[in-house]
Amino acid sequence: MSKPLLSIGIIFKNEIRCLERCLKSLQPLRDALPCELVMADTGATDGSREIAEKYADILFDFPWINDFSAARNSVMDRCSGTWYMTIDCDEWVDSNIEGYIKFLTTDKEFDFASVIIRNYNTPQLDADGGYSDFLAVRLLRLSSGVRYEGAIHEHWPYQGDLHTMLIRDAIFHHDGYVYQKKGDQKEKQERNMALLREQLEREPNDLIILTQCIESGSGLPEQEDYLRRAMAGVEEKWSQWELFGPVIYRYALRYAVGKNLPEAEQWLQTAEDMFPNSIFVRVEIAYLAFGFYWNKDDYAKSIYWGEKYIQGVDDYHAGKFNRADLLASSLYKTEARSQLSVASVLASGYLHEKEPEKCLRLMETFNGRKLDAKQAGDCARNLCNLHSHFQVDTAPLLLRLWKELSEPVPTQAQADQRRAGFLQVGAEMFEGVFIRSEETETDVVRHAYTAFLPMADECELGIAAQMLGTEDASALEVLLGKVKELEKLPGHALAHALRYGVRFPVQNRPLTIERMDILAGGIAQDRDELYGLVRQAGEKKLPDGIQELGWVRGLCMAALKMCPWKEIDGETGLMLSRAFARVERAYLPVCYASEILNRENLFLLPPLHRFGFYCAQAFDALDGGYAAGYVRLLREGLAVCEGVKDMVEFLINNTPELKNPSEELRSMAEQIRAVLSKFSPQDPAVQALKQSEAYQKVAYLIEGIAPPVTGGQMQ
């Protein structure tokens, strides 16, 4: 083999997950240039060595001595190329290798070359997923004689004036952090920190070691001490303070914001004053500052830093920054997801500061295909606020974003999540409470829900917007018939149609009881609205059709379930109870055989229908002038449905016919109470007394809502 132009060095142990991927990614480079691959096995036991044997030109064993530099230098010692490149097993070379070929085949004065290392932190390994970038010197001229230093975080020694060339478009992708187990992380941290503490003790003023201590010591009690020592070193301008200063302040700001330290704002100002052009200040520190001031409701400062961040990310991707900055550490928050998150909140900041034009211009840069569910929801909220508070035409942007976020990019599942996030926030604009609150705000020029009018042919919110602007029953029926998924129609829009006399369910579109309950539950989010519909149903003749009767039943059931019986006023509570009893009186005989509707077989009914059976009879008794029977039947209903205790207690305490019993009944109750006090509850005479007609007339005055007892058993 002739002398290689490039030697590629790798050390490995148990890397069966990713080793072959790494080696395969190197093959195009090996095919394009004279290369040799030199690999050191530091103790593999998982089959990694067998994979290495298929690819390596030189493969040897290196007994592990807890020193990464020693292992890497042993590889370099066996290389014979003009240039040397190092790569880790959990990395792989990007398919674009033109930059390597151009650099290696052109004689330059450089002795070193750097590449971008892209660290992924989610399994979504693409430009939209979470990742960080840093610049790493990964190629050197072997004749330079430079060797690795450092037992961990090993590196070739470099200074600020290092002659290093960045190979354009050269990216090493890295996903090792994604698959690192929690136990392995702790073990690695303990190993690294033990070595770093020793190094720091020998060289206490070394900013490289302090930065490594900060990075490796995340979550440890001493991390704050490392941060403060490092910042002091930067201010005193220790060696390489300009290179490592922005990174140190980046970590300091992260820590200060996370711990709510009072120094956060001071450190932020120091970082901006000392390193205004650093990409770490313009991107990561700007990102932190944006959130910091947003949480303090300081929208002006938040906007300042948000704009700085957006410009910083744009400059980063355009290469308009000092690439040497990335030699110090990884740069985070440059991916599309972070940029969109800031932009969507920044748009809201512009609205806070009454700058709708800036909000609109920023949102016009959004690509709906790249939004996640939360960002899509933020877009919906901002568009609605733009529409309702300012005379801005949001229709073109709304329709464009809706079309984009609906496209199955990168998958249909993600498109569905985006749509759901958008619609969920949009539906908030249709809530009755929200709409009524808009009417009290002086700066609202039109209801927010009307922003969705252009989407009448696109989704249920568009139809709902049209419905809320219509009062004609026949027109509302037509619109309701267009709704494909009733569950996605805002409850307020359905309630609006019902208030104006629309028959429901829509003709020829029958609903199951389960779907009726879901729709009624949607209306129940607005208590007053639901009560109004129940009152309206109670004042009308009950429908003959089983579907419409089932729907009224659903409204009454929803009202009973969500009613705060301990707080509701007497008139409303009695209205709901009577409506429920009235509907149950009509509904039960239609849906259940007569053989079931008796006391012995009621166990076959659902609990609320069991209570409904007794509740209907109770109000019949009350209306017939039999107050004692009313109470007895309510108590029997409670015995078969314990969940209605609060409702029964409410009725006992608020039914007018029970509030002022006659003097005769009061006297009778006192006499019976006196007799009962003289006997054991188990005495047969007590049981006989409780079965008497006299006792039943005054039982509610003696026992309250406790279920009636016969023979010692709950009936």
C-alpha positions as CSV (number, residue, x, y, z in Angstrom):
1,M,0.0,0.0,0.0
2,S,1.3,3.4,-0.9
3,K,1.7,6.1,1.7
4,P,-1.9,7.3,2.6
5,L,-2.9,10.9,2.4
6,L,-5.3,10.5,5.4
7,S,-5.1,8.3,8.4
8,I,-8.4,7.8,10.3
9,G,-8.1,6.8,13.9
10,I,-10.7,5.3,16.2
11,I,-10.7,3.8,19.7
12,F,-13.6,1.6,20.7
13,K,-14.8,-0.7,23.4
14,N,-18.4,-2.0,23.5
15,E,-20.0,0.0,20.6
16,I,-22.1,-2.6,18.9
17,R,-25.0,-0.2,18.6
18,C,-23.3,2.3,16.3
19,L,-19.8,1.2,15.3
20,E,-20.7,-0.2,11.8
21,R,-22.8,2.9,11.0
22,C,-19.7,5.0,11.8
23,L,-17.4,2.8,9.7
24,K,-19.8,2.7,6.7
25,S,-20.0,6.5,6.7
26,L,-16.2,6.7,6.3
27,Q,-16.3,4.5,3.1
28,P,-17.0,7.3,0.6
29,L,-14.0,9.2,1.9
30,R,-11.8,6.1,1.8
31,D,-13.0,5.4,-1.8
32,A,-12.2,9.0,-2.8
33,L,-8.7,9.4,-1.2
34,P,-5.8,7.2,-0.3
35,C,-6.7,6.4,3.3
36,E,-5.9,4.0,6.1
37,L,-8.1,3.1,9.1
38,V,-6.4,2.4,12.4
39,M,-8.4,1.1,15.3
40,A,-7.6,0.4,18.9
41,D,-9.7,-2.1,20.9
42,T,-9.7,-1.1,24.6
43,G,-11.6,-4.2,25.8
44,A,-14.7,-4.9,23.6
45,T,-16.8,-7.9,24.7
46,D,-20.0,-7.3,22.7
47,G,-19.0,-8.2,19.2
48,S,-17.6,-4.8,18.3
49,R,-14.2,-6.3,17.4
50,E,-15.7,-8.6,14.8
51,I,-17.2,-5.6,13.1
52,A,-13.9,-3.6,13.3
53,E,-12.1,-6.6,11.7
54,K,-14.2,-6.1,8.5
55,Y,-13.1,-2.5,8.0
56,A,-9.8,-1.7,9.7
57,D,-6.4,-1.7,8.0
58,I,-4.7,-1.8,11.3
59,L,-6.4,-3.2,14.4
60,F,-4.7,-3.7,17.8
61,D,-5.4,-4.1,21.5
62,F,-4.8,-1.3,23.9
63,P,-5.3,-2.2,27.6
64,W,-7.4,0.5,29.2
65,I,-5.5,2.6,31.7
66,N,-8.1,5.2,32.5
67,D,-6.5,7.8,30.2
68,F,-8.1,8.8,26.9
69,S,-5.1,10.7,25.6
70,A,-2.9,7.6,26.0
71,A,-5.3,5.5,24.0
72,R,-5.7,8.1,21.2
73,N,-1.9,8.7,21.1
74,S,-1.3,5.0,20.7
75,V,-3.5,5.1,17.5
76,M,-1.6,8.1,16.2
77,D,1.7,6.4,16.8
78,R,0.7,3.7,14.3
79,C,-0.5,6.1,11.5
80,S,1.6,6.9,8.5
81,G,-0.6,9.4,6.6
82,T,0.1,13.0,5.9
83,W,-3.0,14.0,7.7
84,Y,-4.7,12.4,10.7
85,M,-8.5,12.5,11.4
86,T,-10.1,11.2,14.6
87,I,-13.8,10.2,15.0
88,D,-15.8,8.5,17.8
89,C,-17.9,5.4,17.3
90,D,-21.2,7.2,18.1
91,E,-20.5,9.7,15.4
92,W,-20.8,9.4,11.6
93,V,-19.6,11.5,8.7
94,D,-22.1,13.5,6.8
95,S,-22.6,12.3,3.2
96,N,-21.2,15.6,1.8
97,I,-17.5,14.9,1.6
98,E,-16.5,17.5,-1.0
99,G,-15.0,19.8,1.7
100,Y,-12.7,17.1,2.9
101,I,-11.4,16.3,-0.6
102,K,-10.8,20.0,-1.4
103,F,-9.0,20.6,1.8
104,L,-6.8,17.4,1.8
105,T,-5.8,17.7,-1.9
106,T,-4.9,21.4,-1.7
107,D,-1.6,22.3,-0.1
108,K,-2.3,24.8,2.6
109,E,-0.3,26.4,5.4
110,F,-2.7,25.1,8.0
111,D,-1.7,22.3,10.3
112,F,-5.1,21.8,11.8
113,A,-8.7,21.6,10.5
114,S,-12.0,21.7,12.3
115,V,-15.4,20.3,11.7
116,I,-18.9,20.9,13.1
117,I,-19.9,18.2,15.7
118,R,-23.7,18.1,15.7
119,N,-24.9,16.6,19.0
120,Y,-28.5,15.3,18.9
121,N,-30.5,15.1,22.1
122,T,-33.7,13.4,20.6
123,P,-34.1,10.4,18.4
124,Q,-35.4,12.8,15.7
125,L,-32.1,13.1,13.9
126,D,-32.9,16.0,11.5
127,A,-32.6,19.7,11.3
128,D,-35.9,20.2,13.1
129,G,-35.0,18.0,16.1
130,G,-33.1,19.2,19.1
131,Y,-29.3,19.4,18.7
132,S,-26.3,21.5,19.5
133,D,-23.3,22.4,17.4
134,F,-19.7,22.9,18.4
135,L,-16.5,23.3,16.5
136,A,-13.9,20.6,17.1
137,V,-10.4,20.3,15.7
138,R,-10.5,16.8,14.3
139,L,-7.7,16.8,11.6
140,L,-4.0,17.7,12.0
141,R,-0.9,17.3,10.0
142,L,1.0,14.4,11.5
143,S,4.4,16.1,10.9
144,S,3.4,18.8,13.4
145,G,4.2,16.4,16.2
146,V,1.2,17.4,18.3
147,R,-0.2,14.8,20.6
148,Y,-3.3,14.5,22.8
149,E,-3.3,16.0,26.3
150,G,-5.8,15.3,29.2
151,A,-6.9,12.0,30.8
152,I,-10.5,13.0,29.9
153,H,-11.8,15.7,27.6
154,E,-8.6,14.9,25.7
155,H,-7.6,17.5,23.2
156,W,-4.8,18.7,21.1
157,P,-3.3,21.8,22.8
158,Y,-4.4,25.0,21.1
159,Q,-4.1,28.7,21.8
160,G,-6.2,31.6,20.6
161,D,-3.9,32.2,17.6
162,L,-4.1,28.5,16.5
163,H,-3.9,28.3,12.7
164,T,-7.1,26.2,12.1
165,M,-9.2,25.9,9.0
166,L,-12.9,25.1,9.1
167,I,-13.8,22.6,6.5
168,R,-17.0,23.9,5.0
169,D,-20.0,21.7,5.1
170,A,-18.0,19.1,7.2
171,I,-20.3,17.7,9.8
172,F,-19.8,14.8,12.2
173,H,-23.3,13.8,13.5
174,H,-23.4,12.4,17.0
175,D,-26.2,10.7,18.9
176,G,-24.5,9.2,21.9
177,Y,-26.3,11.4,24.4
178,V,-29.7,10.2,23.1
179,Y,-29.0,6.6,24.1
180,Q,-27.0,7.2,27.3
181,K,-28.6,5.4,30.2
182,K,-29.1,7.3,33.5
183,G,-26.9,5.0,35.4
184,D,-24.2,5.3,32.9
185,Q,-24.4,9.1,33.0
186,K,-23.9,9.1,36.8
187,E,-21.0,6.7,36.5
188,K,-19.4,8.7,33.8
189,Q,-19.8,11.9,35.8
190,E,-18.2,10.4,38.9
191,R,-15.3,9.1,36.8
192,N,-14.8,12.4,35.0
193,M,-15.1,14.6,38.1
194,A,-12.6,12.6,40.1
195,L,-10.0,13.2,37.3
196,L,-11.0,16.9,36.8
197,R,-10.7,17.7,40.5
198,E,-7.1,16.4,40.5
199,Q,-6.3,18.5,37.4
200,L,-7.9,21.6,38.9
201,E,-6.0,21.2,42.1
202,R,-2.7,21.2,40.1
203,E,-3.9,24.1,37.8
204,P,-6.5,26.1,39.7
205,N,-6.4,29.0,37.2
206,D,-6.9,27.0,34.1
207,L,-10.2,28.2,32.4
208,I,-10.3,25.1,30.2
209,I,-10.4,22.8,33.2
210,L,-12.8,25.0,35.1
211,T,-15.1,25.0,32.0
212,Q,-14.9,21.2,32.0
213,C,-15.7,21.1,35.7
214,I,-18.8,23.2,35.1
215,E,-19.9,21.0,32.2
216,S,-19.3,17.7,33.9
217,G,-20.4,18.9,37.4
218,S,-24.0,19.7,36.3
219,G,-26.3,19.1,39.3
220,L,-23.5,18.8,41.8
221,P,-23.3,21.1,44.9
222,E,-19.9,22.5,43.8
223,Q,-21.1,23.6,40.4
224,E,-21.9,27.1,41.6
225,D,-18.4,27.4,43.1
226,Y,-16.8,26.5,39.7
227,L,-19.0,29.0,38.0
228,R,-18.1,31.9,40.3
229,R,-14.4,31.0,40.1
230,A,-14.5,30.8,36.3
231,M,-16.3,34.2,36.0
232,A,-13.7,35.8,38.3
233,G,-11.0,34.3,36.1
234,V,-12.6,35.9,33.0
235,E,-12.9,39.3,34.7
236,E,-9.2,39.0,35.7
237,K,-8.4,38.0,32.1
238,W,-6.7,34.7,32.8
239,S,-5.2,32.8,29.8
240,Q,-7.8,32.2,27.0
241,W,-10.5,34.3,28.8
242,E,-11.8,35.7,25.5
243,L,-12.4,32.2,24.1
244,F,-14.0,30.6,27.2
245,G,-15.6,33.7,28.7
246,P,-18.9,33.6,26.7
247,V,-19.3,29.9,27.4
248,I,-18.7,30.4,31.1
249,Y,-21.3,33.1,31.2
250,R,-23.7,31.0,29.2
251,Y,-23.5,28.3,31.9
252,A,-23.7,30.9,34.6
253,L,-26.9,32.4,33.2
254,R,-28.4,28.9,32.8
255,Y,-27.7,28.2,36.5
256,A,-28.8,31.7,37.7
257,V,-32.1,31.5,35.8
258,G,-32.8,27.9,37.0
259,K,-32.0,28.7,40.6
260,N,-33.6,32.2,40.5
261,L,-30.4,33.8,41.7
262,P,-30.5,37.6,42.2
263,E,-27.3,38.0,40.2
264,A,-28.9,36.8,37.0
265,E,-29.5,40.2,35.5
266,Q,-26.0,41.5,36.5
267,W,-24.3,38.5,34.9
268,L,-26.4,39.0,31.8
269,Q,-25.3,42.6,31.5
270,T,-21.7,41.7,32.1
271,A,-21.8,39.0,29.4
272,E,-23.3,41.5,26.8
273,D,-20.8,44.2,27.8
274,M,-17.7,41.9,27.6
275,F,-18.6,39.7,24.6
276,P,-21.2,41.6,22.4
277,N,-20.2,39.8,19.2
278,S,-19.9,36.2,20.6
279,I,-22.3,33.8,19.0
280,F,-22.9,32.4,22.5
281,V,-24.2,35.8,23.6
282,R,-26.2,36.4,20.5
283,V,-27.8,33.0,20.5
284,E,-27.9,31.1,23.8
285,I,-27.6,34.0,26.2
286,A,-30.1,35.9,24.2
287,Y,-32.5,32.9,24.4
288,L,-32.1,32.7,28.1
289,A,-32.6,36.5,28.5
290,F,-35.7,36.4,26.3
291,G,-37.4,33.9,28.6
292,F,-36.0,35.6,31.8
293,Y,-37.6,39.0,30.9
294,W,-40.8,37.4,29.5
295,N,-41.4,35.7,32.9
296,K,-40.9,39.1,34.6
297,D,-43.5,40.6,32.2
298,D,-40.9,43.1,31.0
299,Y,-42.0,42.8,27.4
300,A,-39.7,45.6,26.0
301,K,-36.5,43.9,27.2
302,S,-37.9,40.5,26.2
303,I,-38.5,41.8,22.7
304,Y,-35.0,43.2,22.6
305,W,-33.4,39.9,23.4
306,G,-35.9,37.9,21.3
307,E,-35.0,39.9,18.2
308,K,-31.3,39.6,19.1
309,Y,-31.7,35.8,19.3
310,I,-33.6,35.5,16.0
311,Q,-30.9,37.5,14.2
312,G,-28.2,35.5,15.9
313,V,-29.6,32.2,14.7
314,D,-29.9,33.6,11.2
315,D,-26.3,34.8,11.3
316,Y,-25.2,31.4,12.6
317,H,-26.7,29.5,9.7
318,A,-25.4,32.1,7.3
319,G,-21.9,31.7,8.7
320,K,-21.7,35.3,9.9
321,F,-19.9,34.7,13.1
322,N,-16.4,33.9,14.4
323,R,-16.1,30.2,14.0
324,A,-13.4,30.0,16.5
325,D,-16.0,30.7,19.2
326,L,-17.2,27.1,18.8
327,L,-13.8,25.7,19.8
328,A,-14.7,26.4,23.4
329,S,-18.0,24.5,23.7
330,S,-21.2,23.3,22.0
331,L,-23.7,25.9,20.8
332,Y,-27.4,25.1,21.6
333,K,-30.7,26.5,20.5
334,T,-29.9,27.0,16.8
335,E,-32.4,24.4,15.5
336,A,-35.7,25.3,13.9
337,R,-37.7,24.2,16.9
338,S,-36.1,26.6,19.4
339,Q,-36.2,29.5,16.8
340,L,-39.9,28.9,16.2
341,S,-40.7,28.7,19.9
342,V,-39.0,32.1,20.5
343,A,-40.6,33.6,17.4
344,S,-44.1,32.5,18.4
345,V,-43.8,34.1,21.8
346,L,-42.1,37.1,20.4
347,A,-45.1,37.7,18.2
348,S,-47.2,37.8,21.3
349,G,-44.8,40.3,22.8
350,Y,-45.3,42.6,19.9
351,L,-49.0,42.5,20.6
352,H,-48.4,43.3,24.2
353,E,-46.5,46.4,23.1
354,K,-49.2,47.4,20.5
355,E,-47.0,46.6,17.5
356,P,-49.3,44.5,15.3
357,E,-47.4,45.2,12.0
358,K,-44.3,43.6,13.5
359,C,-46.3,40.7,14.8
360,L,-47.8,40.1,11.4
361,R,-44.4,40.4,9.6
362,L,-42.8,37.9,11.9
363,M,-45.6,35.4,11.6
364,E,-45.5,35.6,7.8
365,T,-42.1,34.1,8.1
366,F,-43.4,31.0,9.8
367,N,-43.6,27.6,8.0
368,G,-46.6,25.7,9.3
369,R,-44.9,22.4,8.4
370,K,-42.2,22.9,11.0
371,L,-44.5,23.9,13.9
372,D,-45.1,21.6,16.8
373,A,-48.4,21.4,18.6
374,K,-47.7,24.1,21.1
375,Q,-46.3,26.4,18.5
376,A,-49.3,25.9,16.3
377,G,-51.5,26.8,19.3
378,D,-49.4,29.9,19.9
379,C,-50.0,30.9,16.3
380,A,-53.8,30.5,16.6
381,R,-53.8,32.7,19.7
382,N,-51.7,35.4,18.1
383,L,-53.8,35.4,15.0
384,C,-57.0,35.7,17.0
385,N,-55.5,38.6,19.1
386,L,-54.3,40.3,16.0
387,H,-57.8,40.0,14.5
388,S,-59.8,41.0,17.6
389,H,-57.6,44.0,18.8
390,F,-56.4,45.5,15.6
391,Q,-57.8,46.2,12.1
392,V,-55.5,43.6,10.5
393,D,-56.5,41.2,7.7
394,T,-55.3,37.9,9.1
395,A,-57.2,35.7,6.6
396,P,-54.4,35.1,4.0
397,L,-51.9,34.1,6.7
398,L,-54.5,32.0,8.6
399,L,-55.4,30.0,5.5
400,R,-51.8,29.5,4.5
401,L,-50.6,28.3,7.9
402,W,-53.6,26.0,8.2
403,K,-52.8,24.4,4.8
404,E,-49.1,24.0,5.7
405,L,-49.6,22.5,9.2
406,S,-52.2,20.1,7.7
407,E,-49.7,18.6,5.3
408,P,-48.3,15.2,6.4
409,V,-44.7,16.5,6.8
410,P,-42.7,14.8,8.1
411,T,-45.5,12.4,9.1
412,Q,-49.3,12.4,9.3
413,A,-49.1,11.9,13.0
414,Q,-47.2,15.1,13.5
415,A,-49.6,17.0,11.2
416,D,-52.5,15.7,13.3
417,Q,-50.7,17.0,16.4
418,R,-50.2,20.4,14.9
419,R,-53.8,20.7,13.8
420,A,-55.0,19.5,17.2
421,G,-52.9,22.2,18.9
422,F,-54.1,24.9,16.6
423,L,-57.8,23.9,17.0
424,Q,-57.6,23.5,20.8
425,V,-56.5,27.1,21.3
426,G,-58.8,28.3,18.6
427,A,-61.7,26.6,20.4
428,E,-61.0,28.8,23.4
429,M,-62.1,31.8,21.4
430,F,-65.6,30.2,21.1
431,E,-66.2,29.8,24.8
432,G,-69.2,31.7,26.0
433,V,-67.4,33.1,29.1
434,F,-64.6,34.4,26.8
435,I,-67.0,35.9,24.3
436,R,-68.9,37.7,27.1
437,S,-65.6,39.0,28.5
438,E,-64.7,40.5,25.1
439,E,-67.8,42.6,25.3
440,T,-66.5,44.4,28.4
441,E,-63.0,45.2,26.9
442,T,-62.7,48.6,25.3
443,D,-59.9,47.7,23.0
444,V,-61.6,44.7,21.3
445,V,-62.8,45.7,17.8
446,R,-64.4,42.4,16.9
447,H,-64.8,39.0,18.5
448,A,-61.8,36.8,18.2
449,Y,-63.8,33.8,16.9
450,T,-64.6,35.7,13.7
451,A,-61.0,35.3,12.7
452,F,-62.1,31.7,11.6
453,L,-64.9,32.9,9.3
454,P,-62.6,32.3,6.2
455,M,-62.2,28.7,7.3
456,A,-65.9,27.8,6.9
457,D,-65.0,25.1,4.3
458,E,-61.9,23.9,6.2
459,C,-62.9,22.9,9.7
460,E,-65.5,22.9,12.4
461,L,-64.3,26.2,13.9
462,G,-65.1,27.9,10.6
463,I,-68.6,26.6,10.6
464,A,-69.0,27.5,14.3
465,A,-68.0,31.1,13.5
466,Q,-70.7,31.3,10.9
467,M,-73.2,29.8,13.3
468,L,-72.6,32.4,16.0
469,G,-73.4,35.1,13.4
470,T,-76.7,33.5,12.5
471,E,-80.0,33.6,14.4
472,D,-82.3,31.9,11.8
473,A,-83.2,28.4,12.9
474,S,-83.4,27.0,9.4
475,A,-80.1,28.5,8.4
476,L,-78.5,27.1,11.6
477,E,-79.8,23.7,10.8
478,V,-78.1,23.8,7.4
479,L,-74.8,24.8,8.9
480,L,-75.1,22.2,11.6
481,G,-75.7,19.6,8.9
482,K,-72.3,20.5,7.4
483,V,-70.4,19.6,10.6
484,K,-68.5,16.3,10.0
485,E,-67.4,15.8,13.5
486,L,-69.8,17.2,16.1
487,E,-67.3,16.5,18.9
488,K,-65.0,19.2,17.4
489,L,-67.7,21.8,17.2
490,P,-67.4,24.3,20.1
491,G,-70.1,23.7,22.7
492,H,-71.1,27.4,22.7
493,A,-71.9,27.2,18.9
494,L,-74.1,24.1,19.5
495,A,-75.8,25.8,22.4
496,H,-76.4,28.9,20.3
497,A,-78.2,26.8,17.7
498,L,-80.3,25.1,20.3
499,R,-81.3,28.5,21.9
500,Y,-82.7,29.6,18.5
501,G,-84.8,26.5,18.1
502,V,-82.8,24.1,16.1
503,R,-84.0,20.5,16.4
504,F,-81.3,18.2,17.6
505,P,-79.9,15.7,16.8
506,V,-80.0,16.7,13.2
507,Q,-82.4,14.8,11.0
508,N,-81.1,11.6,9.5
509,R,-77.9,11.8,11.7
510,P,-78.7,9.8,14.7
511,L,-76.4,9.8,17.7
512,T,-75.5,7.2,20.3
513,I,-76.1,8.0,24.0
514,E,-72.4,8.1,24.5
515,R,-71.9,10.8,21.8
516,M,-74.9,12.8,23.2
517,D,-73.2,12.7,26.6
518,I,-69.9,14.0,25.1
519,L,-71.7,16.8,23.4
520,A,-73.7,17.8,26.4
521,G,-70.4,17.7,28.4
522,G,-69.0,20.2,26.0
523,I,-71.8,22.6,26.6
524,A,-71.5,22.0,30.3
525,Q,-68.2,23.8,30.3
526,D,-70.3,26.9,30.5
527,R,-72.6,26.3,33.5
528,D,-75.0,29.2,32.8
529,E,-75.4,28.2,29.2
530,L,-76.3,24.6,30.2
531,Y,-78.8,25.8,32.8
532,G,-80.4,28.0,30.2
533,L,-80.9,25.0,27.9
534,V,-82.3,22.8,30.6
535,R,-84.7,25.6,31.6
536,Q,-85.7,26.0,28.0
537,A,-86.3,22.2,27.7
538,G,-88.3,22.2,31.0
539,E,-90.7,24.9,29.7
540,K,-91.5,23.1,26.4
541,K,-93.5,20.0,25.7
542,L,-91.1,17.1,25.7
543,P,-90.3,15.7,22.3
544,D,-91.8,12.5,21.0
545,G,-88.8,11.3,19.1
546,I,-86.5,9.0,21.1
547,Q,-83.4,10.8,19.7
548,E,-84.5,14.2,20.8
549,L,-85.8,12.9,24.1
550,G,-82.4,11.2,24.6
551,W,-80.6,14.5,23.9
552,V,-82.7,16.4,26.5
553,R,-81.9,13.5,28.9
554,G,-78.2,14.1,28.2
555,L,-78.5,17.8,29.0
556,C,-80.2,17.1,32.3
557,M,-77.7,14.4,33.2
558,A,-74.8,16.8,32.5
559,A,-76.4,19.5,34.6
560,L,-76.9,17.2,37.6
561,K,-73.3,15.9,37.4
562,M,-71.6,19.3,37.3
563,C,-74.0,21.2,39.5
564,P,-72.4,22.6,42.8
565,W,-75.3,21.6,45.0
566,K,-73.8,23.1,48.1
567,E,-73.5,26.5,46.4
568,I,-76.3,26.8,43.9
569,D,-79.3,29.0,44.6
570,G,-82.6,27.4,45.5
571,E,-84.6,28.4,42.4
572,T,-82.0,27.1,39.9
573,G,-81.4,23.9,41.8
574,L,-85.1,23.1,42.0
575,M,-85.5,23.9,38.3
576,L,-82.7,21.4,37.4
577,S,-84.2,18.8,39.7
578,R,-87.7,19.1,38.3
579,A,-86.4,19.0,34.7
580,F,-84.5,15.8,35.5
581,A,-87.5,14.2,37.1
582,R,-89.8,15.3,34.2
583,V,-87.4,13.8,31.6
584,E,-86.9,10.6,33.5
585,R,-90.7,10.1,33.9
586,A,-90.9,10.2,30.0
587,Y,-87.6,8.5,29.2
588,L,-87.5,5.4,31.4
589,P,-90.7,3.8,30.0
590,V,-89.6,4.3,26.5
591,C,-86.2,2.7,27.0
592,Y,-86.9,0.0,29.6
593,A,-89.4,-2.8,29.8
594,S,-92.1,-2.3,32.4
595,E,-90.9,-5.5,34.2
596,I,-87.6,-3.6,35.0
597,L,-89.2,-0.5,36.3
598,N,-90.1,-1.8,39.7
599,R,-88.1,-1.8,42.9
600,E,-87.0,-5.4,42.7
601,N,-85.4,-5.0,39.3
602,L,-84.0,-1.5,39.4
603,F,-80.5,-2.9,39.9
604,L,-80.5,-3.5,36.2
605,L,-80.5,0.3,35.5
606,P,-77.5,2.6,35.6
607,P,-77.2,4.4,39.0
608,L,-78.6,7.8,37.9
609,H,-81.6,6.2,36.2
610,R,-82.2,4.2,39.4
611,F,-82.4,7.5,41.2
612,G,-84.4,9.0,38.4
613,F,-87.1,6.4,39.0
614,Y,-87.5,7.5,42.6
615,C,-87.0,11.2,41.8
616,A,-89.9,11.3,39.4
617,Q,-92.2,9.6,41.9
618,A,-91.0,12.0,44.6
619,F,-92.0,15.1,42.7
620,D,-95.3,13.5,41.9
621,A,-95.8,12.9,45.6
622,L,-94.9,16.5,46.4
623,D,-97.2,17.9,43.8
624,G,-100.0,15.8,45.2
625,G,-99.5,17.4,48.6
626,Y,-97.7,14.4,50.2
627,A,-94.5,16.0,51.5
628,A,-93.6,13.0,53.7
629,G,-93.8,10.7,50.7
630,Y,-91.6,13.1,48.7
631,V,-88.9,12.9,51.3
632,R,-89.2,9.1,51.7
633,L,-88.8,8.6,48.0
634,L,-85.8,10.8,47.8
635,R,-84.2,8.9,50.6
636,E,-85.0,5.6,48.8
637,G,-83.4,7.0,45.7
638,L,-80.3,7.9,47.7
639,A,-80.1,4.3,48.9
640,V,-79.7,3.0,45.3
641,C,-77.4,5.9,44.1
642,E,-75.1,7.2,46.8
643,G,-73.6,9.7,44.3
644,V,-76.6,12.0,44.6
645,K,-76.2,12.7,48.3
646,D,-75.5,16.5,47.8
647,M,-78.5,16.8,45.5
648,V,-80.9,15.1,47.9
649,E,-79.6,17.2,50.8
650,F,-80.2,20.3,48.7
651,L,-83.8,19.2,48.0
652,I,-84.5,18.5,51.6
653,N,-83.2,21.9,52.6
654,N,-84.6,24.0,49.8
655,T,-88.0,22.6,48.8
656,P,-90.5,25.2,50.0
657,E,-93.1,22.7,51.1
658,L,-90.6,21.3,53.6
659,K,-89.2,24.5,55.0
660,N,-92.2,25.3,57.3
661,P,-93.8,22.1,58.6
662,S,-96.9,22.5,60.5
663,E,-96.9,22.7,64.3
664,E,-98.7,19.4,64.4
665,L,-95.9,17.7,62.4
666,R,-93.2,19.3,64.6
667,S,-95.0,18.1,67.7
668,M,-95.4,14.6,66.4
669,A,-91.7,14.5,65.4
670,E,-90.6,15.6,68.9
671,Q,-92.9,12.9,70.6
672,I,-91.5,10.2,68.3
673,R,-87.9,11.3,68.9
674,A,-88.5,11.2,72.7
675,V,-89.8,7.6,72.4
676,L,-86.9,6.5,70.3
677,S,-84.4,7.9,72.7
678,K,-85.6,5.4,75.4
679,F,-85.0,2.3,73.4
680,S,-82.0,0.6,71.7
681,P,-82.0,1.0,67.8
682,Q,-82.2,-2.8,67.6
683,D,-85.3,-3.1,69.7
684,P,-88.2,-4.6,67.7
685,A,-90.5,-1.9,69.0
686,V,-88.2,0.7,67.3
687,Q,-88.4,-1.2,64.0
688,A,-92.2,-1.4,64.3
689,L,-92.4,2.3,65.0
690,K,-90.4,3.2,62.0
691,Q,-92.8,1.3,59.8
692,S,-95.8,3.2,61.1
693,E,-97.6,5.8,58.9
694,A,-97.0,8.5,61.6
695,Y,-93.3,8.0,61.6
696,Q,-93.1,8.1,57.8
697,K,-94.8,11.5,57.8
698,V,-92.1,13.1,60.0
699,A,-89.1,10.9,59.2
700,Y,-87.3,13.6,57.3
701,L,-87.5,15.9,60.4
702,I,-85.9,13.2,62.5
703,E,-83.4,11.5,60.1
704,G,-82.6,14.2,57.5
705,I,-81.5,12.5,54.3
706,A,-80.5,9.2,55.8
707,P,-82.0,6.3,53.8
708,P,-85.0,4.6,55.3
709,V,-84.4,1.5,57.3
710,T,-86.6,-1.6,57.4
711,G,-85.6,-4.6,59.4
712,G,-82.2,-3.2,59.9
713,Q,-81.4,-3.3,56.1
714,M,-80.9,-0.4,53.7
715,Q,-83.7,-0.4,51.1
